[in-house]
Amino acid sequence: AEAAHQARQEALAVEAALHANDDETSRIRLLMELDRRLKANKVNPGTSADLTVATLLVHTLGVQLA
């Protein structure tokens, strides 16, 4: 439960940083750093994360292509 709480707190901080940053390269770096930290701590969100990312991708593409 503590690992999940820590991962959630880190994700919320990254989300706030993403909203405050318009530079695509910096945003990708923020996400990659979060990914590295999660992997280093052996945190694997599994299938739920895969479905979440796929959903966000489809939504983003729909918005951009509309």
PyMOL Python script that loads the backbone (N, CA, C, O; Angstrom):
from pymol import cmd

cmd.read_pdbstr("""\
ATOM      1  N   ALA A   1       0.816  -1.196   0.000  1.00  0.00           N
ATOM      2  CA  ALA A   1       0.000   0.000   0.000  1.00  0.00           C
ATOM      3  C   ALA A   1       0.860   1.261   0.000  1.00  0.00           C
ATOM      4  O   ALA A   1       0.509   2.262  -0.625  1.00  0.00           O
ATOM      5  N   GLU A   2       1.991   1.204   0.707  1.00  0.00           N
ATOM      6  CA  GLU A   2       2.886   2.367   0.747  1.00  0.00           C
ATOM      7  C   GLU A   2       3.489   2.642  -0.631  1.00  0.00           C
ATOM      8  O   GLU A   2       3.613   3.797  -1.036  1.00  0.00           O
ATOM      9  N   ALA A   3       3.862   1.584  -1.348  1.00  0.00           N
ATOM     10  CA  ALA A   3       4.430   1.762  -2.690  1.00  0.00           C
ATOM     11  C   ALA A   3       3.407   2.403  -3.623  1.00  0.00           C
ATOM     12  O   ALA A   3       3.749   3.268  -4.429  1.00  0.00           O
ATOM     13  N   ALA A   4       2.159   1.978  -3.511  1.00  0.00           N
ATOM     14  CA  ALA A   4       1.103   2.553  -4.349  1.00  0.00           C
ATOM     15  C   ALA A   4       0.890   4.021  -4.017  1.00  0.00           C
ATOM     16  O   ALA A   4       0.711   4.845  -4.913  1.00  0.00           O
ATOM     17  N   HIS A   5       0.908   4.347  -2.740  1.00  0.00           N
ATOM     18  CA  HIS A   5       0.739   5.742  -2.318  1.00  0.00           C
ATOM     19  C   HIS A   5       1.890   6.601  -2.846  1.00  0.00           C
ATOM     20  O   HIS A   5       1.666   7.696  -3.363  1.00  0.00           O
ATOM     21  N   GLN A   6       3.111   6.105  -2.715  1.00  0.00           N
ATOM     22  CA  GLN A   6       4.286   6.847  -3.191  1.00  0.00           C
ATOM     23  C   GLN A   6       4.219   7.042  -4.706  1.00  0.00           C
ATOM     24  O   GLN A   6       4.490   8.134  -5.206  1.00  0.00           O
ATOM     25  N   ALA A   7       3.858   5.987  -5.434  1.00  0.00           N
ATOM     26  CA  ALA A   7       3.755   6.084  -6.893  1.00  0.00           C
ATOM     27  C   ALA A   7       2.689   7.100  -7.290  1.00  0.00           C
ATOM     28  O   ALA A   7       2.878   7.871  -8.231  1.00  0.00           O
ATOM     29  N   ARG A   8       1.582   7.098  -6.578  1.00  0.00           N
ATOM     30  CA  ARG A   8       0.504   8.054  -6.869  1.00  0.00           C
ATOM     31  C   ARG A   8       0.968   9.484  -6.623  1.00  0.00           C
ATOM     32  O   ARG A   8       0.682  10.374  -7.424  1.00  0.00           O
ATOM     33  N   GLN A   9       1.677   9.711  -5.531  1.00  0.00           N
ATOM     34  CA  GLN A   9       2.174  11.052  -5.220  1.00  0.00           C
ATOM     35  C   GLN A   9       3.148  11.529  -6.297  1.00  0.00           C
ATOM     36  O   GLN A   9       3.095  12.683  -6.724  1.00  0.00           O
ATOM     37  N   GLU A  10       4.035  10.636  -6.731  1.00  0.00           N
ATOM     38  CA  GLU A  10       4.979  11.000  -7.795  1.00  0.00           C
ATOM     39  C   GLU A  10       4.237  11.306  -9.090  1.00  0.00           C
ATOM     40  O   GLU A  10       4.569  12.265  -9.787  1.00  0.00           O
ATOM     41  N   ALA A  11       3.233  10.492  -9.412  1.00  0.00           N
ATOM     42  CA  ALA A  11       2.466  10.708 -10.639  1.00  0.00           C
ATOM     43  C   ALA A  11       1.716  12.035 -10.600  1.00  0.00           C
ATOM     44  O   ALA A  11       1.636  12.734 -11.610  1.00  0.00           O
ATOM     45  N   LEU A  12       1.172  12.381  -9.450  1.00  0.00           N
ATOM     46  CA  LEU A  12       0.478  13.668  -9.318  1.00  0.00           C
ATOM     47  C   LEU A  12       1.439  14.838  -9.503  1.00  0.00           C
ATOM     48  O   LEU A  12       1.090  15.842 -10.125  1.00  0.00           O
ATOM     49  N   ALA A  13       2.642  14.708  -8.965  1.00  0.00           N
ATOM     50  CA  ALA A  13       3.644  15.768  -9.126  1.00  0.00           C
ATOM     51  C   ALA A  13       4.043  15.908 -10.590  1.00  0.00           C
ATOM     52  O   ALA A  13       4.197  17.021 -11.094  1.00  0.00           O
ATOM     53  N   VAL A  14       4.210  14.783 -11.267  1.00  0.00           N
ATOM     54  CA  VAL A  14       4.563  14.823 -12.688  1.00  0.00           C
ATOM     55  C   VAL A  14       3.411  15.409 -13.497  1.00  0.00           C
ATOM     56  O   VAL A  14       3.640  16.191 -14.420  1.00  0.00           O
ATOM     57  N   GLU A  15       2.189  15.043 -13.163  1.00  0.00           N
ATOM     58  CA  GLU A  15       1.029  15.601 -13.865  1.00  0.00           C
ATOM     59  C   GLU A  15       1.002  17.124 -13.749  1.00  0.00           C
ATOM     60  O   GLU A  15       0.766  17.818 -14.738  1.00  0.00           O
ATOM     61  N   ALA A  16       1.240  17.636 -12.563  1.00  0.00           N
ATOM     62  CA  ALA A  16       1.259  19.091 -12.361  1.00  0.00           C
ATOM     63  C   ALA A  16       2.378  19.727 -13.176  1.00  0.00           C
ATOM     64  O   ALA A  16       2.188  20.783 -13.781  1.00  0.00           O
ATOM     65  N   ALA A  17       3.537  19.088 -13.192  1.00  0.00           N
ATOM     66  CA  ALA A  17       4.669  19.620 -13.957  1.00  0.00           C
ATOM     67  C   ALA A  17       4.373  19.598 -15.454  1.00  0.00           C
ATOM     68  O   ALA A  17       4.773  20.511 -16.176  1.00  0.00           O
ATOM     69  N   LEU A  18       3.681  18.572 -15.923  1.00  0.00           N
ATOM     70  CA  LEU A  18       3.324  18.494 -17.340  1.00  0.00           C
ATOM     71  C   LEU A  18       2.380  19.625 -17.734  1.00  0.00           C
ATOM     72  O   LEU A  18       2.537  20.225 -18.797  1.00  0.00           O
ATOM     73  N   HIS A  19       1.412  19.912 -16.888  1.00  0.00           N
ATOM     74  CA  HIS A  19       0.455  20.986 -17.178  1.00  0.00           C
ATOM     75  C   HIS A  19       1.126  22.359 -17.164  1.00  0.00           C
ATOM     76  O   HIS A  19       0.658  23.286 -17.825  1.00  0.00           O
ATOM     77  N   ALA A  20       2.208  22.490 -16.421  1.00  0.00           N
ATOM     78  CA  ALA A  20       2.898  23.776 -16.309  1.00  0.00           C
ATOM     79  C   ALA A  20       3.989  23.941 -17.363  1.00  0.00           C
ATOM     80  O   ALA A  20       4.660  24.972 -17.399  1.00  0.00           O
ATOM     81  N   ASN A  21       4.172  22.938 -18.220  1.00  0.00           N
ATOM     82  CA  ASN A  21       5.293  22.944 -19.150  1.00  0.00           C
ATOM     83  C   ASN A  21       4.786  22.687 -20.565  1.00  0.00           C
ATOM     84  O   ASN A  21       4.146  21.667 -20.824  1.00  0.00           O
ATOM     85  N   ASP A  22       5.071  23.609 -21.477  1.00  0.00           N
ATOM     86  CA  ASP A  22       4.631  23.460 -22.864  1.00  0.00           C
ATOM     87  C   ASP A  22       5.690  22.845 -23.775  1.00  0.00           C
ATOM     88  O   ASP A  22       5.403  22.528 -24.929  1.00  0.00           O
ATOM     89  N   ASP A  23       6.907  22.675 -23.269  1.00  0.00           N
ATOM     90  CA  ASP A  23       7.998  22.147 -24.086  1.00  0.00           C
ATOM     91  C   ASP A  23       7.896  20.622 -24.175  1.00  0.00           C
ATOM     92  O   ASP A  23       8.010  19.924 -23.168  1.00  0.00           O
ATOM     93  N   GLU A  24       7.680  20.122 -25.384  1.00  0.00           N
ATOM     94  CA  GLU A  24       7.465  18.685 -25.568  1.00  0.00           C
ATOM     95  C   GLU A  24       8.654  17.856 -25.095  1.00  0.00           C
ATOM     96  O   GLU A  24       8.468  16.811 -24.470  1.00  0.00           O
ATOM     97  N   THR A  25       9.865  18.304 -25.382  1.00  0.00           N
ATOM     98  CA  THR A  25      11.053  17.563 -24.958  1.00  0.00           C
ATOM     99  C   THR A  25      11.123  17.467 -23.441  1.00  0.00           C
ATOM    100  O   THR A  25      11.444  16.408 -22.901  1.00  0.00           O
ATOM    101  N   SER A  26      10.829  18.545 -22.761  1.00  0.00           N
ATOM    102  CA  SER A  26      10.835  18.538 -21.294  1.00  0.00           C
ATOM    103  C   SER A  26       9.745  17.632 -20.743  1.00  0.00           C
ATOM    104  O   SER A  26       9.947  16.937 -19.747  1.00  0.00           O
ATOM    105  N   ARG A  27       8.603  17.645 -21.386  1.00  0.00           N
ATOM    106  CA  ARG A  27       7.496  16.800 -20.926  1.00  0.00           C
ATOM    107  C   ARG A  27       7.844  15.322 -21.075  1.00  0.00           C
ATOM    108  O   ARG A  27       7.566  14.519 -20.185  1.00  0.00           O
ATOM    109  N   ILE A  28       8.446  14.972 -22.193  1.00  0.00           N
ATOM    110  CA  ILE A  28       8.867  13.581 -22.397  1.00  0.00           C
ATOM    111  C   ILE A  28       9.907  13.195 -21.355  1.00  0.00           C
ATOM    112  O   ILE A  28       9.866  12.089 -20.816  1.00  0.00           O
ATOM    113  N   ARG A  29      10.841  14.100 -21.067  1.00  0.00           N
ATOM    114  CA  ARG A  29      11.867  13.833 -20.054  1.00  0.00           C
ATOM    115  C   ARG A  29      11.231  13.576 -18.694  1.00  0.00           C
ATOM    116  O   ARG A  29      11.634  12.655 -17.984  1.00  0.00           O
ATOM    117  N   LEU A  30      10.239  14.387 -18.325  1.00  0.00           N
ATOM    118  CA  LEU A  30       9.541  14.188 -17.049  1.00  0.00           C
ATOM    119  C   LEU A  30       8.913  12.796 -16.972  1.00  0.00           C
ATOM    120  O   LEU A  30       9.013  12.118 -15.950  1.00  0.00           O
ATOM    121  N   LEU A  31       8.275  12.383 -18.047  1.00  0.00           N
ATOM    122  CA  LEU A  31       7.637  11.067 -18.065  1.00  0.00           C
ATOM    123  C   LEU A  31       8.664   9.939 -18.023  1.00  0.00           C
ATOM    124  O   LEU A  31       8.461   8.935 -17.341  1.00  0.00           O
ATOM    125  N   MET A  32       9.763  10.106 -18.752  1.00  0.00           N
ATOM    126  CA  MET A  32      10.810   9.079 -18.749  1.00  0.00           C
ATOM    127  C   MET A  32      11.462   8.963 -17.374  1.00  0.00           C
ATOM    128  O   MET A  32      11.790   7.862 -16.930  1.00  0.00           O
ATOM    129  N   GLU A  33      11.648  10.091 -16.706  1.00  0.00           N
ATOM    130  CA  GLU A  33      12.225  10.060 -15.359  1.00  0.00           C
ATOM    131  C   GLU A  33      11.296   9.342 -14.385  1.00  0.00           C
ATOM    132  O   GLU A  33      11.751   8.557 -13.553  1.00  0.00           O
ATOM    133  N   LEU A  34      10.002   9.608 -14.489  1.00  0.00           N
ATOM    134  CA  LEU A  34       9.042   8.902 -13.636  1.00  0.00           C
ATOM    135  C   LEU A  34       9.099   7.407 -13.926  1.00  0.00           C
ATOM    136  O   LEU A  34       9.106   6.594 -13.001  1.00  0.00           O
ATOM    137  N   ASP A  35       9.139   7.048 -15.188  1.00  0.00           N
ATOM    138  CA  ASP A  35       9.214   5.643 -15.575  1.00  0.00           C
ATOM    139  C   ASP A  35      10.456   4.980 -14.981  1.00  0.00           C
ATOM    140  O   ASP A  35      10.375   3.873 -14.448  1.00  0.00           O
ATOM    141  N   ARG A  36      11.602   5.652 -15.071  1.00  0.00           N
ATOM    142  CA  ARG A  36      12.847   5.097 -14.508  1.00  0.00           C
ATOM    143  C   ARG A  36      12.736   4.912 -12.997  1.00  0.00           C
ATOM    144  O   ARG A  36      13.160   3.889 -12.458  1.00  0.00           O
ATOM    145  N   ARG A  37      12.160   5.910 -12.314  1.00  0.00           N
ATOM    146  CA  ARG A  37      12.016   5.796 -10.853  1.00  0.00           C
ATOM    147  C   ARG A  37      11.102   4.636 -10.471  1.00  0.00           C
ATOM    148  O   ARG A  37      11.403   3.881  -9.546  1.00  0.00           O
ATOM    149  N   LEU A  38       9.999   4.498 -11.177  1.00  0.00           N
ATOM    150  CA  LEU A  38       9.081   3.403 -10.880  1.00  0.00           C
ATOM    151  C   LEU A  38       9.758   2.051 -11.105  1.00  0.00           C
ATOM    152  O   LEU A  38       9.630   1.142 -10.285  1.00  0.00           O
ATOM    153  N   LYS A  39      10.472   1.928 -12.212  1.00  0.00           N
ATOM    154  CA  LYS A  39      11.169   0.668 -12.492  1.00  0.00           C
ATOM    155  C   LYS A  39      12.262   0.398 -11.464  1.00  0.00           C
ATOM    156  O   LYS A  39      12.440  -0.743 -11.036  1.00  0.00           O
ATOM    157  N   ALA A  40      12.990   1.429 -11.067  1.00  0.00           N
ATOM    158  CA  ALA A  40      14.053   1.258 -10.070  1.00  0.00           C
ATOM    159  C   ALA A  40      13.490   0.782  -8.738  1.00  0.00           C
ATOM    160  O   ALA A  40      14.152   0.049  -8.003  1.00  0.00           O
ATOM    161  N   ASN A  41      12.264   1.204  -8.430  1.00  0.00           N
ATOM    162  CA  ASN A  41      11.602   0.795  -7.186  1.00  0.00           C
ATOM    163  C   ASN A  41      10.775  -0.475  -7.361  1.00  0.00           C
ATOM    164  O   ASN A  41      10.021  -0.868  -6.472  1.00  0.00           O
ATOM    165  N   LYS A  42      10.931  -1.113  -8.533  1.00  0.00           N
ATOM    166  CA  LYS A  42      10.218  -2.363  -8.838  1.00  0.00           C
ATOM    167  C   LYS A  42       8.697  -2.197  -8.793  1.00  0.00           C
ATOM    168  O   LYS A  42       7.974  -3.108  -8.389  1.00  0.00           O
ATOM    169  N   VAL A  43       8.228  -1.026  -9.211  1.00  0.00           N
ATOM    170  CA  VAL A  43       6.790  -0.767  -9.275  1.00  0.00           C
ATOM    171  C   VAL A  43       6.337  -1.026 -10.706  1.00  0.00           C
ATOM    172  O   VAL A  43       6.802  -0.375 -11.642  1.00  0.00           O
ATOM    173  N   ASN A  44       5.437  -1.970 -10.865  1.00  0.00           N
ATOM    174  CA  ASN A  44       4.930  -2.332 -12.177  1.00  0.00           C
ATOM    175  C   ASN A  44       3.408  -2.251 -12.145  1.00  0.00           C
ATOM    176  O   ASN A  44       2.754  -3.131 -11.586  1.00  0.00           O
ATOM    177  N   PRO A  45       2.839  -1.209 -12.737  1.00  0.00           N
ATOM    178  CA  PRO A  45       1.385  -1.057 -12.691  1.00  0.00           C
ATOM    179  C   PRO A  45       0.633  -2.086 -13.529  1.00  0.00           C
ATOM    180  O   PRO A  45      -0.578  -2.241 -13.366  1.00  0.00           O
ATOM    181  N   GLY A  46       1.315  -2.781 -14.410  1.00  0.00           N
ATOM    182  CA  GLY A  46       0.716  -3.890 -15.138  1.00  0.00           C
ATOM    183  C   GLY A  46      -0.332  -3.506 -16.160  1.00  0.00           C
ATOM    184  O   GLY A  46      -0.287  -2.432 -16.759  1.00  0.00           O
ATOM    185  N   THR A  47      -1.269  -4.407 -16.342  1.00  0.00           N
ATOM    186  CA  THR A  47      -2.273  -4.290 -17.393  1.00  0.00           C
ATOM    187  C   THR A  47      -3.129  -3.040 -17.267  1.00  0.00           C
ATOM    188  O   THR A  47      -3.507  -2.447 -18.278  1.00  0.00           O
ATOM    189  N   SER A  48      -3.435  -2.637 -16.066  1.00  0.00           N
ATOM    190  CA  SER A  48      -4.246  -1.421 -15.887  1.00  0.00           C
ATOM    191  C   SER A  48      -3.566  -0.218 -16.519  1.00  0.00           C
ATOM    192  O   SER A  48      -4.221   0.614 -17.148  1.00  0.00           O
ATOM    193  N   ALA A  49      -2.256  -0.125 -16.352  1.00  0.00           N
ATOM    194  CA  ALA A  49      -1.514   0.987 -16.955  1.00  0.00           C
ATOM    195  C   ALA A  49      -1.540   0.890 -18.470  1.00  0.00           C
ATOM    196  O   ALA A  49      -1.685   1.904 -19.153  1.00  0.00           O
ATOM    197  N   ASP A  50      -1.401  -0.317 -19.003  1.00  0.00           N
ATOM    198  CA  ASP A  50      -1.448  -0.495 -20.454  1.00  0.00           C
ATOM    199  C   ASP A  50      -2.788  -0.021 -21.013  1.00  0.00           C
ATOM    200  O   ASP A  50      -2.831   0.668 -22.032  1.00  0.00           O
ATOM    201  N   LEU A  51      -3.863  -0.387 -20.354  1.00  0.00           N
ATOM    202  CA  LEU A  51      -5.192   0.035 -20.806  1.00  0.00           C
ATOM    203  C   LEU A  51      -5.379   1.543 -20.669  1.00  0.00           C
ATOM    204  O   LEU A  51      -5.998   2.177 -21.524  1.00  0.00           O
ATOM    205  N   THR A  52      -4.846   2.110 -19.601  1.00  0.00           N
ATOM    206  CA  THR A  52      -4.945   3.561 -19.398  1.00  0.00           C
ATOM    207  C   THR A  52      -4.206   4.305 -20.495  1.00  0.00           C
ATOM    208  O   THR A  52      -4.733   5.258 -21.069  1.00  0.00           O
ATOM    209  N   VAL A  53      -2.988   3.873 -20.787  1.00  0.00           N
ATOM    210  CA  VAL A  53      -2.188   4.535 -21.819  1.00  0.00           C
ATOM    211  C   VAL A  53      -2.856   4.398 -23.181  1.00  0.00           C
ATOM    212  O   VAL A  53      -2.903   5.364 -23.943  1.00  0.00           O
ATOM    213  N   ALA A  54      -3.367   3.225 -23.497  1.00  0.00           N
ATOM    214  CA  ALA A  54      -4.045   3.031 -24.778  1.00  0.00           C
ATOM    215  C   ALA A  54      -5.271   3.937 -24.892  1.00  0.00           C
ATOM    216  O   ALA A  54      -5.532   4.506 -25.953  1.00  0.00           O
ATOM    217  N   THR A  55      -6.013   4.068 -23.809  1.00  0.00           N
ATOM    218  CA  THR A  55      -7.192   4.943 -23.798  1.00  0.00           C
ATOM    219  C   THR A  55      -6.799   6.396 -24.004  1.00  0.00           C
ATOM    220  O   THR A  55      -7.431   7.113 -24.781  1.00  0.00           O
ATOM    221  N   LEU A  56      -5.754   6.830 -23.306  1.00  0.00           N
ATOM    222  CA  LEU A  56      -5.285   8.211 -23.461  1.00  0.00           C
ATOM    223  C   LEU A  56      -4.774   8.468 -24.875  1.00  0.00           C
ATOM    224  O   LEU A  56      -4.997   9.546 -25.425  1.00  0.00           O
ATOM    225  N   LEU A  57      -4.099   7.499 -25.463  1.00  0.00           N
ATOM    226  CA  LEU A  57      -3.603   7.644 -26.828  1.00  0.00           C
ATOM    227  C   LEU A  57      -4.763   7.822 -27.803  1.00  0.00           C
ATOM    228  O   LEU A  57      -4.747   8.729 -28.635  1.00  0.00           O
ATOM    229  N   VAL A  58      -5.759   6.964 -27.699  1.00  0.00           N
ATOM    230  CA  VAL A  58      -6.921   7.059 -28.591  1.00  0.00           C
ATOM    231  C   VAL A  58      -7.627   8.398 -28.408  1.00  0.00           C
ATOM    232  O   VAL A  58      -8.014   9.034 -29.388  1.00  0.00           O
ATOM    233  N   HIS A  59      -7.795   8.826 -27.168  1.00  0.00           N
ATOM    234  CA  HIS A  59      -8.444  10.117 -26.903  1.00  0.00           C
ATOM    235  C   HIS A  59      -7.645  11.265 -27.521  1.00  0.00           C
ATOM    236  O   HIS A  59      -8.206  12.125 -28.201  1.00  0.00           O
ATOM    237  N   THR A  60      -6.340  11.272 -27.282  1.00  0.00           N
ATOM    238  CA  THR A  60      -5.488  12.350 -27.790  1.00  0.00           C
ATOM    239  C   THR A  60      -5.502  12.384 -29.313  1.00  0.00           C
ATOM    240  O   THR A  60      -5.599  13.456 -29.910  1.00  0.00           O
ATOM    241  N   LEU A  61      -5.407  11.227 -29.939  1.00  0.00           N
ATOM    242  CA  LEU A  61      -5.463  11.187 -31.399  1.00  0.00           C
ATOM    243  C   LEU A  61      -6.811  11.688 -31.906  1.00  0.00           C
ATOM    244  O   LEU A  61      -6.874  12.411 -32.900  1.00  0.00           O
ATOM    245  N   GLY A  62      -7.880  11.306 -31.230  1.00  0.00           N
ATOM    246  CA  GLY A  62      -9.209  11.775 -31.621  1.00  0.00           C
ATOM    247  C   GLY A  62      -9.334  13.280 -31.541  1.00  0.00           C
ATOM    248  O   GLY A  62      -9.923  13.906 -32.423  1.00  0.00           O
ATOM    249  N   VAL A  63      -8.785  13.866 -30.490  1.00  0.00           N
ATOM    250  CA  VAL A  63      -8.827  15.322 -30.315  1.00  0.00           C
ATOM    251  C   VAL A  63      -7.994  16.001 -31.397  1.00  0.00           C
ATOM    252  O   VAL A  63      -8.424  16.994 -31.984  1.00  0.00           O
ATOM    253  N   GLN A  64      -6.804  15.468 -31.659  1.00  0.00           N
ATOM    254  CA  GLN A  64      -5.914  16.105 -32.630  1.00  0.00           C
ATOM    255  C   GLN A  64      -6.412  15.955 -34.060  1.00  0.00           C
ATOM    256  O   GLN A  64      -6.188  16.836 -34.890  1.00  0.00           O
ATOM    257  N   LEU A  65      -7.076  14.862 -34.352  1.00  0.00           N
ATOM    258  CA  LEU A  65      -7.543  14.618 -35.714  1.00  0.00           C
ATOM    259  C   LEU A  65      -8.928  15.196 -35.987  1.00  0.00           C
ATOM    260  O   LEU A  65      -9.371  15.237 -37.135  1.00  0.00           O
ATOM    261  N   ALA A  66      -9.605  15.637 -34.943  1.00  0.00           N
ATOM    262  CA  ALA A  66     -10.968  16.165 -35.114  1.00  0.00           C
ATOM    263  C   ALA A  66     -10.963  17.536 -35.747  1.00  0.00           C
ATOM    264  O   ALA A  66     -12.025  18.121 -35.960  1.00  0.00           O
TER     265      ALA A  66
END
""", "prot")
cmd.dss("prot")
cmd.show_as("cartoon", "prot")
cmd.util.cbc("prot")
cmd.orient("prot")
